[in-house]
Amino acid sequence: MNDSRIKFIRNCHWEEVFLLWYKNEDENPDWIKLAQDKGYASWADWRLNEHVKRFDCVNKQWALYETSNPSQVVVKWSGGPFSTWVERYYDGQQSRKFSELAQREDIQSINKIKRLIGDYPKDSVITAIEKEGGEMIVIEGMHRCCALALMAQRDLPFSDKLIFAIGK
């Protein structure tokens, strides 16, 4: 981790990270419906089969970090290679930096992102993978990171600390 604005809290296991992810999303009816639309029995079934395996989450070394300036941190990070994001917002590329996504009118007009700017869930955790060379790829928390990037772009303050779960 080469960003002095991010402070190490402690090491953790994948199971704890997945539980944090579960707390962020599982009760959300939109995510449950999306999982069912994709043919999965549950949110957990969908995430375990499509995302956990894809990013080899079980075999990563995980740790929790915090920052008091998350909007300035995540603008340099990239979104994960998710098909919907690639098709709609990445112009066919496998990833885009959140600073680039914040420039897009279609991202700026997403109601969920607009709501997050006004009422950011400060107790949520963003999950990312650090690739060789230090590139950070967000695998959970895309909308929240877009909201943070828009906050940075608009010079809006973020008054609390935010936690990241980062796997290497």
N, C-alpha and C positions, 0 to 999 in steps of 0.2 A: 504494500500500500504506500504509494508515494505522494499522498496528499496530506499535508500537515493539518488540514481542517478536519480530518477524520481521526477520531481517537478510538483506539482499541478498548473494548470493554472486557471481553473474555472469549475463550474458545467455547464451542458448543458442538453438539452432534446434529446430524441431519434430521433426526426425528423431532428435535426441538424446533428446527427451522420450519419443517413441514407443519407442525402444530401452529406456529405463528401464522403461516400462510393460510391454514385452515381457518383460523380465527378472523383473518382479514376478509375471506371470501365465502366460506361455506354456507353461511346463513343468507347470503344475497340471492334473492330469487332469480335475478338475471343470469348469474353464473350457473345456478342449478338448471335453469331452462336451457342454457347453451350446452351444458354437459349432456342433457337428455336429448337435445336436438342432434348432437353428434353421435348418439347411440349408446351413451354410457349410462350405467345404472345410477351413478351418483357423481357429485363433484369430485370426491376423492378418487374414484375410479378413473375419471377423465384425467385429472392432474397426474396421478401416478403413472398412467399408461402413456400419456402424450408428452408430459413435460419432465417428469423426474427421470425417466429413462433417457429421453433425448439429450438432456444436459448432464447425464451421469452424476446426478446430485448425491447419490448414496456414497460415491467414492471421493467426493471432494472433502477438503479440510475446511470446516466452517468456523466462523467467528462472528461475534456481534461487535458493531462499531457504532459510534454516535457522532453527530455533528450539530453544531448550533447554526450552521449556515447551509442547509440542504439545497436551497435553490441554486446557490452558486456552485455547489459540488456536482449535482446531477446534470447540469447543462453540458458537461463534458462527457457524460456517459452516453451509451447507446442503448437503443431498444432492442429487445430480442428478436430473433428471426421467426416471427409468428406469421402464418400465411395471410391472415386478415390485414395485419399491419403492412406486410410487404406489398400486398395488392392495392391497398387503399392509400397508404401514407409514405411508403418508402420508394415509390417510383420504380418498383421492381427489384431494388437492391435488397440485400439480406438484412440490412440494418441502417439506422440513421441516428445521428446524435440528437439528443433532446433539444439542443439549441437550434438545430435545423427544423425539428418538428414544430417548435414554438412559432416559427415564422409562417407556418401554413394556416391559411384561413379556415380550412376544413377541420383542423385540430382545434383552433381557437373557438369554433362554433359548436363543438361537442358539449351538450348540456352537462354531462357528467363532469367534464373537466372544468367547466364554468362554476359548477357547484363546489368542486374541490377547492378552487381558488378562494372562495368566500368562506368555506367551512372545512378546512383541511383536518383530517383525522390524525391528530398528533400522536396518538398511541399506536398507530399502525407501524408495521415494519416493511421495508422494501427489501426484496431479495435480488441479489446480483451475483454474477460469476466474474471473477477476475481472470482474464485470459493471460497467456504468456505475453510479456511486454507491457502489462499493466492496464490493457483496455478493459473497461468495465461494461458488462452486458446485463441489463435488467431482465430478469426472467419472471418477476412478479412485482407489479406496481407500476405498470405502464401509464395508466391514466393519471396516477398521483405524480409520477415524474414529469409528465407533460404539464400538469398544473404547476409544479415547482418551476419548470423552465419558463412558463408564461409569467410567473411571479417575478423571476429574475429579470426577464425581458422588460417588464413593466415597473421594475424597481419597487416591488411590494415587499414589505418586511415579513419574515417568518420568525416569530418570537420564541419558539420553543426548540428544544433539541429533537432530533429525529434519529431513529435507530435503523441501521442497515444490517442485514444478514448477508455476509459475503463468503462465497465458496471459492477455494483455489484448487 
